[in-house]
Amino acid sequence: MSKPLAIVAVGGNALITDDKHNSIPDQYLSVIESVSHIAEMIEAGWDLVVTHGNGPQVGFILRRSELAKQEVAPVPLDYAVGDTQGAIGYMFQKALNNELQRRGMNKPVVTIVTQTLVSADDRAFNNPSKPIGAFFDEATARQRQQELNWTVMEDAGRGWRRTVASPMPQEIIEHHVIASLLAQGCVVIACGGGGIPVVRDAKGQLTGVEAVIDKDLASALLAQQLEADLLLIPTGVKQVAVNFGQPDQRWLSNLTMAEAQELIDQQQFGAGSMLPKVEAIMGFIAYNQQHGKTGRGLITSPEAIRDALEHKTGTWITP
Ligand SMILES: NC(=O)OP(=O)(O)O
């Protein structure tokens, strides 16, 4: 009997504990911490694809490129996404290799440069809404907007950031390769930063485009294409809450699709924080409902994954 398959989608922000700890070695320490929980799932019998965000990191690459523009040619955004797939994938690959070896598990780990198909007509290209890079105060963000032609926005109460276009993912181009590697017993790291956004012309040729895809949406699409049993989105809290941060805050163990939609309509989930996670999982569940599949969705913190899989905590989203 084949093992159950989980897609685990780790956020790029989760690798950066605060703005004083955003160096590559600091990020690697965060990766080491998160892979210990991921390795527990592998030990418990799951096949795994680890996907990851790249919001802060891709912004850092663009900023380095901007600062060095007198000396070296700039990095186009699709290549910057590719750069983050390599660098963050390397962190997860190395840390997972070491953690599995420490646990006596001989399992290959591999990172796949992943392209994600988007539509050239996606209206997101006219409305840059994906925050990337560092957080600033409003005055600094506005200054960069004027001087460097950035688009900027306030990000979920945490500060101001640069924004780029974030079109809807339509297809994970390499999903058959990922499935084949899973069948060979590999742990696969894929869809980094939501995948490198590409468009396909009438002759089937792919061209990279300047955007950053939401990693939760790309992970949900990959979960559909691989017919995964679980889409797991680790985040900063053990459970989703209603009235988050208020005296009447209430943690949720289970959310049906109808309940989740009602809470979205009540604007209970923050744009750019819990909302995209809930919506991504709802998209996965809706696809499963339409196609007679049973895959489920779970939101919890990395350290609570084991308990959440035993339904002791976490928020499960179900039909
Ligand atoms: N690409 C992406 O969604 O990255 P973050 O999760 O880091 O924002």
The ligand as a MOL file (V3000), in Angstrom:
LIG
                    3D

  0  0  0     0  0            999 V3000
M  V30 BEGIN CTAB
M  V30 COUNTS 8 7 0 0 0
M  V30 BEGIN ATOM
M  V30 1 N 6.0080 33.4440 -2.6400 0
M  V30 2 C 5.4430 33.5780 -1.4120 0
M  V30 3 O 4.2180 33.4760 -1.2280 0
M  V30 4 O 6.3250 33.8550 -0.4070 0
M  V30 5 P 5.9710 34.1880 1.1390 0
M  V30 6 O 5.1170 33.0660 1.6540 0
M  V30 7 O 7.3100 34.2450 1.8130 0
M  V30 8 O 5.2790 35.5130 1.1320 0
M  V30 END ATOM
M  V30 BEGIN BOND
M  V30 1 1 1 2
M  V30 2 2 2 3
M  V30 3 1 2 4
M  V30 4 1 4 5
M  V30 5 2 5 6
M  V30 6 1 5 7
M  V30 7 1 5 8
M  V30 END BOND
M  V30 END CTAB
M  END
